[in-house]
Amino acid sequence: MGMQRSFRVVLAFYLAFIATAAAAAEITLFEGPNFQGRSMTFRGETSNLDSTGFNDRTSSIIVRDGVWEACVDAYFQGGCIQLRPGEYPQLDGRFDRSISSLRVLSGRPYSEGYAAPDRRVARAILFEAPDFRGRSFPISGDVVANFGGTGFNDRAASLRVEDGYWIFCSDAQFQGDCRTFGPGEYPRLPWDLDKKISSGRRIHERYPYSGRPDWGR
């Protein structure tokens, strides 16, 4: 009899803990990169974002508490990512403006095959002012063919490349004047790209040459 009572006490404590964890969970979706534009906060499972008016609109996320699963299709189908507490200024590839369902993973371990993004997801970061000041625009995917819809077209004045080699161009679709940037800090962009960048992409993790590009050649 005492064992049954102990089991009930433990079970009640566990259920209360799970309920408290779920109640504390909070995630905020943003319509634009870098937490810009319209936003919506969720504190529980939403199996279909279509009813919220925020379906296929999310470009950045802040997770304030809990571990969340975000999926491409409604009812947690179509590929999912798991998000720890932190800031995600730009969703990767297939998840950008594609999230259709959300749920809290209360006490569940991370599943194999699901990528849990790190807080430092960006590999290249553009800044609105010289010397890495002003508004920033991190790029975590491999390609931004047209900055026109990002709110950062023709705005970058400085650049930090965290990893890989990147090409940035003055026109959309990698047209116009283009330059290659390797890992490092560029407190002022060259005159032909200063406040003129309209497209960019990562061309290789390690380019055939080492070191920063020599623009003087």
C-alpha positions in Angstrom: 0.0 0.0 0.0 2.9 2.3 0.9 4.6 1.6 -2.4 1.4 2.5 -4.4 1.2 5.7 -2.5 4.8 6.6 -3.2 4.3 5.8 -6.9 1.2 8.1 -7.0 3.2 10.9 -5.3 6.1 10.5 -7.8 3.7 10.4 -10.7 1.8 13.6 -9.5 5.1 15.4 -9.1 6.3 14.4 -12.6 3.0 15.5 -14.2 3.1 18.8 -12.3 6.7 19.3 -13.5 5.8 18.6 -17.2 2.7 20.9 -16.9 4.9 23.7 -15.5 7.5 23.3 -18.2 4.9 23.4 -20.9 3.3 26.5 -19.4 6.6 28.3 -19.3 7.5 27.5 -22.9 7.5 30.5 -25.3 8.5 31.1 -28.9 8.1 34.2 -31.0 8.0 34.1 -34.8 9.1 37.0 -36.9 8.1 37.8 -40.5 11.4 39.2 -41.5 15.1 38.3 -40.9 16.8 39.8 -37.8 13.5 39.8 -35.9 12.0 42.5 -38.1 8.4 42.9 -39.3 5.2 41.4 -37.9 5.6 38.9 -35.0 3.5 36.4 -33.2 4.2 34.6 -29.8 3.1 31.1 -29.0 3.1 29.2 -25.7 1.7 25.9 -26.7 1.1 23.4 -29.5 -0.2 24.8 -32.8 -0.7 22.0 -35.3 -1.7 24.3 -38.2 -0.5 27.9 -38.4 -2.9 28.6 -41.3 -5.6 29.6 -38.8 -3.3 32.2 -37.2 -2.4 34.1 -40.4 1.3 33.3 -39.9 1.6 30.2 -42.1 4.7 30.2 -44.3 5.7 33.6 -43.1 8.5 33.0 -40.5 12.1 34.1 -41.3 13.5 34.5 -37.8 12.7 33.1 -34.4 13.4 33.8 -30.7 12.9 30.9 -28.3 12.6 32.3 -24.7 11.9 29.0 -22.9 11.4 25.3 -23.7 12.5 23.2 -26.6 10.3 23.6 -29.7 9.8 21.6 -32.8 8.9 23.6 -35.9 7.8 21.8 -39.1 7.3 22.7 -42.7 3.8 21.2 -43.0 0.8 21.2 -40.8 0.4 18.5 -38.2 4.2 18.2 -37.8 4.9 16.7 -41.2 7.3 17.6 -44.1 10.5 18.0 -42.2 11.2 19.6 -38.8 13.8 21.3 -36.8 14.2 21.5 -33.0 15.0 24.8 -31.4 16.7 25.4 -28.1 16.3 28.7 -26.2 18.1 31.4 -28.1 18.0 33.7 -31.1 17.7 32.5 -34.7 18.1 35.7 -36.9 17.7 33.8 -40.2 16.2 30.4 -40.8 18.1 28.1 -43.1 17.1 27.0 -46.6 13.9 25.0 -46.7 12.6 26.4 -43.3 12.7 30.1 -44.3 9.1 31.3 -44.7 7.9 27.7 -44.6 6.9 26.9 -41.0 3.4 25.5 -40.7 3.2 23.8 -37.3 4.8 24.2 -33.8 4.9 22.2 -30.6 6.8 22.0 -27.3 9.0 19.0 -26.8 8.5 18.6 -23.0 11.3 16.4 -21.7 11.8 14.7 -25.1 15.4 14.1 -26.3 16.6 15.5 -29.6 15.7 13.2 -32.5 18.3 12.0 -34.9 18.0 13.6 -38.3 16.7 16.8 -36.9 19.1 19.8 -37.0 19.1 21.9 -33.8 20.4 25.2 -35.0 23.2 26.8 -33.1 22.9 30.4 -31.9 25.8 31.3 -34.2 24.3 30.1 -37.4 25.6 32.9 -39.6 28.7 32.6 -41.7 28.6 36.1 -43.2 27.2 39.2 -41.6 26.5 42.5 -43.4 26.3 45.7 -41.5 24.5 48.9 -42.4 27.3 51.3 -41.3 31.1 51.1 -41.5 33.1 49.4 -38.7 30.3 46.9 -38.0 27.8 49.4 -36.7 24.1 49.9 -37.3 21.6 47.2 -38.3 23.0 43.8 -39.3 21.9 41.1 -41.7 23.3 37.6 -41.0 23.3 35.1 -43.9 23.1 31.5 -42.7 22.1 29.8 -46.0 24.3 29.6 -49.1 22.5 31.9 -51.4 20.6 35.3 -51.3 19.9 35.9 -55.0 18.0 39.1 -54.5 18.2 41.4 -51.4 15.1 43.2 -52.7 12.7 41.5 -50.3 14.9 41.5 -47.3 14.9 45.2 -46.4 18.7 45.2 -46.8 19.2 45.9 -50.5 21.9 48.5 -51.2 22.5 49.1 -47.5 25.7 47.2 -46.5 28.8 49.2 -45.7 30.8 46.7 -43.8 31.1 42.9 -43.6 32.3 40.1 -41.3 32.9 36.6 -42.8 32.9 34.0 -40.1 33.6 31.0 -42.4 34.0 30.1 -46.1 34.5 32.2 -49.2 31.6 34.4 -50.4 30.9 36.5 -53.5 28.8 39.6 -53.2 27.4 41.6 -56.2 26.0 45.0 -56.9 23.0 43.7 -58.8 20.5 40.9 -58.1 21.1 37.4 -59.5 24.9 37.9 -59.1 25.2 40.5 -61.8 27.0 43.8 -61.9 30.2 44.3 -60.0 31.2 41.3 -57.9 34.0 40.7 -55.4 35.1 37.6 -53.4 35.6 37.8 -49.6 37.3 35.3 -47.4 37.1 34.8 -43.6 37.9 38.0 -41.8 36.6 41.5 -41.0 36.0 44.2 -43.6 35.2 47.4 -41.7 34.6 49.3 -45.0 33.5 47.8 -48.3 35.2 48.8 -51.5 33.7 51.7 -53.4 32.0 49.5 -56.0 30.0 47.6 -53.4 29.7 50.2 -50.6 25.9 50.5 -50.1 25.3 48.6 -53.3 25.2 44.9 -52.5 22.1 43.2 -54.0 23.0 39.5 -54.0 25.5 37.2 -52.4 26.3 33.5 -52.1 28.9 31.2 -50.5 31.1 29.8 -53.2 33.2 27.4 -51.2 34.3 26.5 -47.7 37.9 26.7 -48.8 38.7 28.6 -52.0 41.7 27.4 -54.2 43.8 30.3 -52.7 44.4 31.0 -49.0 44.1 34.3 -47.3 42.0 37.3 -48.1 41.4 38.3 -51.7 43.8 40.9 -53.1 41.6 43.6 -54.6 44.6 45.6 -55.9 45.5 43.1 -58.6 
